[in-house]
Amino acid sequence: MAFLSQRGMNNVVIFSMLLMIALFNLDTFLPSAKAPAVVPLIPQDAYVLKIEQGQSQLVRNGQGWRQVSPDPEIVTTPAQQISAWRSATLQPEEMSAEPQTEPLVAVVWLAGQSDGLVFAFYPQQDKTLVKTENAWYRLSDATLTGLLPWDQ
């Protein structure tokens, strides 16, 4: 039967420790996953307090919602509007230059955050571009009139 010398046993311990360190840090050696292709417009678990756009607002009123707008004839109900915000998604969009049109800026206020989420909507002929947090996206799963019915 063969026995290891003290020097041989030290080498076994050193190599086994190096192997354990490599196994524990294996995730840092693997390529990281790309950012998700589709991002929700507002976080799924967020508690929305208010959505503002110009002089119009969608405000939480107890368990429900109410629209505050200078336009008296809004076709979309507050429940439909908040549902559109919750179901809307953003897909990354490559932009070479900023559109020349004036954006529709909306601010979403969430509970527990001192700053609101700012969205700049750029309506185009076939799509709606959204700029938020210095990134460009294309709005999907919702229409701009569903999100901002008072700005038709």
Phi, psi and chi 1 to 4 in degrees:
 res  aa     phi    psi   chi1   chi2   chi3   chi4
   1 MET       -  135.4 -169.9  156.6 -173.7      -
   2 ALA   -96.0  133.0      -      -      -      -
   3 PHE  -111.0  148.6  -69.4  100.7      -      -
   4 LEU   -87.7  144.0  -70.6  175.8      -      -
   5 SER   -74.2  173.1   65.2      -      -      -
   6 GLN   -62.6  -39.2 -175.1  175.4   -0.4      -
   7 ARG   -65.3  -41.5 -176.8  175.0  176.3 -171.2
   8 GLY   -64.4  -41.5      -      -      -      -
   9 MET   -65.6  -38.5 -168.3   60.0  173.3      -
  10 ASN   -61.5  -41.0  -74.5  -16.6      -      -
  11 ASN   -63.5  -39.7  -72.5  -21.0      -      -
  12 VAL   -62.9  -44.1  168.5      -      -      -
  13 VAL   -63.5  -44.4  169.9      -      -      -
  14 ILE   -62.0  -47.5  -69.8  170.6      -      -
  15 PHE   -66.7  -35.6  -76.3  117.8      -      -
  16 SER   -68.8  -36.4   62.5      -      -      -
  17 MET   -66.1  -41.1  -67.1  -59.5  -76.1      -
  18 LEU   -63.7  -38.6  -71.6  174.2      -      -
  19 LEU   -65.3  -41.6 -178.8   64.4      -      -
  20 MET   -65.0  -41.8  -76.2 -172.2   -4.1      -
  21 ILE   -61.1  -42.9  -69.3  170.7      -      -
  22 ALA   -63.9  -40.4      -      -      -      -
  23 LEU   -67.5  -39.9  -72.8  174.9      -      -
  24 PHE   -68.4  -26.4  -71.5  136.1      -      -
  25 ASN  -106.2   20.6  -66.4  -53.2      -      -
  26 LEU   -60.2  -36.6 -172.6   62.3      -      -
  27 ASP   -65.6  -24.7   59.7  -22.5      -      -
  28 THR   -77.1  -21.7   59.9      -      -      -
  29 PHE   -84.5  -24.9  -60.8  126.9      -      -
  30 LEU   -80.2  150.9  -62.0  174.6      -      -
  31 PRO   -65.0  140.8   16.7  -23.8      -      -
  32 SER   -78.4  153.1   62.0      -      -      -
  33 ALA   -70.9  146.4      -      -      -      -
  34 LYS   -70.9  163.0  -67.9 -175.6  177.9 -178.0
  35 ALA   -62.7  148.6      -      -      -      -
  36 PRO   -60.3  141.7   16.1  -24.5      -      -
  37 ALA   -70.1  -31.8      -      -      -      -
  38 VAL  -121.0  130.5  177.1      -      -      -
  39 VAL  -120.2  135.7  178.5      -      -      -
  40 PRO   -67.3  147.0   18.5  -25.2      -      -
  41 LEU   -60.7  -47.5 -175.8   61.5      -      -
  42 ILE  -122.6  148.2   55.2  176.1      -      -
  43 PRO   -56.2  142.6  -23.0   32.1      -      -
  44 GLN   -60.7  -39.7  -64.0  -64.9  -25.6      -
  45 ASP   -95.4   11.7   57.7  -13.4      -      -
  46 ALA   -75.3  143.0      -      -      -      -
  47 TYR   -99.0  102.3 -171.6   81.0      -      -
  48 VAL   -79.4  129.4  179.8      -      -      -
  49 LEU   -97.8  -41.6  -62.0  174.5      -      -
  50 LYS  -160.7  147.3  179.2  173.5   28.5  172.9
  51 ILE  -124.5  123.5  -61.6  172.0      -      -
  52 GLU  -117.2  143.1  -61.2  176.7  -40.0      -
  53 GLN  -153.3  107.3 -166.6  -95.1  -38.9      -
  54 GLY    65.2 -128.1      -      -      -      -
  55 GLN   -92.6    0.9  -63.7  177.9   -5.0      -
  56 SER  -102.1  149.1  -57.1      -      -      -
  57 GLN  -145.3  152.0  -60.4  176.7   -9.4      -
  58 LEU  -115.5  112.6  178.4   66.1      -      -
  59 VAL  -117.0  137.6 -178.2      -      -      -
  60 ARG   -68.9  131.1 -176.8  174.0  -73.1  -80.6
  61 ASN  -126.9   87.0 -172.8   14.3      -      -
  62 GLY    70.2 -120.6      -      -      -      -
  63 GLN   -91.6   -9.6  -67.7  -63.4  -42.2      -
  64 GLY  -110.0 -163.4      -      -      -      -
  65 TRP  -135.1  154.5  -64.5   90.1      -      -
  66 ARG  -141.9  148.5   73.4 -179.3  162.3   94.0
  67 GLN  -100.0  133.3  -66.5  166.6  -32.3      -
  68 VAL  -117.2  114.4  178.6      -      -      -
  69 SER  -153.8  146.6  175.3      -      -      -
  70 PRO   -69.5  -18.4   13.8  -18.8      -      -
  71 ASP   -82.9  112.9 -178.2   13.7      -      -
  72 PRO   -74.9  -18.9   26.7  -31.4      -      -
  73 GLU  -111.0   83.2  -62.2 -166.9   22.3      -
  74 ILE  -101.0  124.3  -59.8  173.6      -      -
  75 VAL   -77.2  -36.8 -179.3      -      -      -
  76 THR   -79.3  136.2  -53.8      -      -      -
  77 THR   -79.3  158.3   65.2      -      -      -
  78 PRO   -58.3  -36.9  -23.6   32.0      -      -
  79 ALA   -65.5  -40.4      -      -      -      -
  80 GLN   -65.9  -37.8  -69.1  171.0  -29.9      -
  81 GLN   -66.8  -46.7 -172.6  177.1    1.6      -
  82 ILE   -69.0  -32.5 -166.5   65.0      -      -
  83 SER   -64.0  -38.9  175.9      -      -      -
  84 ALA   -64.3  -40.6      -      -      -      -
  85 TRP   -64.7  -39.7  -83.5   88.8      -      -
  86 ARG   -73.1  -30.9  -69.0 -159.2 -177.3  -82.4
  87 SER   -91.0  -13.8   65.5      -      -      -
  88 ALA   -68.5  142.7      -      -      -      -
  89 THR  -126.8  161.1   56.8      -      -      -
  90 LEU  -120.2  133.3  -60.5  173.4      -      -
  91 GLN  -113.1  132.8  -63.7  179.7  -12.8      -
  92 PRO   -56.1  140.9  -22.3   31.7      -      -
  93 GLU  -132.6  132.9 -176.4   80.7   11.7      -
  94 GLU   -83.0  126.3  -66.7  -66.1  -35.9      -
  95 MET  -122.7  130.2  -67.4  -66.2  -63.8      -
  96 SER   -91.1  -34.0   57.6      -      -      -
  97 ALA  -145.4  151.4      -      -      -      -
  98 GLU   -71.8  139.9 -167.6  164.8  -43.4      -
  99 PRO   -59.8  151.5  -19.8   29.1      -      -
 100 GLN   -83.6   -9.6  -62.0  -59.6  -41.2      -
 101 THR   -78.1  158.5   60.1      -      -      -
 102 GLU   -79.1  130.8 -165.8   67.1   27.9      -
 103 PRO   -79.2  158.4   30.2  -35.6      -      -
 104 LEU   -97.5  113.8  -60.7  170.3      -      -
 105 VAL   -97.9  126.5  178.0      -      -      -
 106 ALA  -124.1  143.5      -      -      -      -
 107 VAL  -120.4  127.8 -179.5      -      -      -
 108 VAL  -107.4  121.1  178.1      -      -      -
 109 TRP   -98.1  124.5  -64.3   95.7      -      -
 110 LEU  -111.1  148.5  -56.3  175.6      -      -
 111 ALA   -66.1  138.0      -      -      -      -
 112 GLY    86.1   -0.2      -      -      -      -
 113 GLN  -121.6  132.5  -66.3 -173.9    2.6      -
 114 SER   -78.9  -24.5   59.2      -      -      -
 115 ASP  -108.8  142.9  -63.7  -28.2      -      -
 116 GLY   -83.4  162.1      -      -      -      -
 117 LEU   -83.9  123.6  -58.7  175.4      -      -
 118 VAL  -103.5  128.0  179.8      -      -      -
 119 PHE  -123.0  129.8  -61.3   97.6      -      -
 120 ALA  -107.6  113.2      -      -      -      -
 121 PHE   -96.0  128.1  -65.5   97.6      -      -
 122 TYR  -116.2   97.4  -68.5   86.7      -      -
 123 PRO   -70.9  130.8   12.3  -14.4      -      -
 124 GLN  -115.6  178.2  -54.9  -67.9  -50.4      -
 125 GLN   -65.3  -44.1  -69.1  178.4   -6.6      -
 126 ASP  -111.3   -4.9   57.1  -18.4      -      -
 127 LYS  -158.3  170.0   59.9 -173.8  172.8 -174.0
 128 THR  -118.7  122.6  -60.4      -      -      -
 129 LEU   -91.3  144.7  -62.4  174.9      -      -
 130 VAL  -129.6  130.9 -179.0      -      -      -
 131 LYS  -113.7  122.6 -175.4  177.2 -177.4 -177.7
 132 THR  -147.1  138.8 -178.0      -      -      -
 133 GLU    51.0   42.8  -61.7  175.8    0.5      -
 134 ASN    59.8   27.9  -67.9  -34.2      -      -
 135 ALA  -129.3  149.4      -      -      -      -
 136 TRP  -102.7  138.0  -74.8   96.7      -      -
 137 TYR  -138.7  164.8  -61.3   95.6      -      -
 138 ARG  -112.5  130.3 -176.7  177.9   66.1 -122.9
 139 LEU   -74.0  131.6 -179.5   67.0      -      -
 140 SER  -139.2  163.9   59.3      -      -      -
 141 ASP    65.5   14.6  -61.9  -30.3      -      -
 142 ALA  -164.6  160.5      -      -      -      -
 143 THR  -110.5  159.1   62.0      -      -      -
 144 LEU   -66.0  -34.7 -170.6   56.6      -      -
 145 THR   -70.6  -25.2   56.1      -      -      -
 146 GLY   -74.2  -34.6      -      -      -      -
 147 LEU   -78.7  -43.6  -62.0  177.2      -      -
 148 LEU  -125.5   74.2  -54.0  173.1      -      -
 149 PRO   -68.9  -21.4   26.4  -33.6      -      -
 150 TRP   -78.2   -9.9   45.2   70.6      -      -
 151 ASP  -109.7   51.3 -161.0   52.4      -      -
 152 GLN   -92.6      -  -63.6  179.3   13.4      -
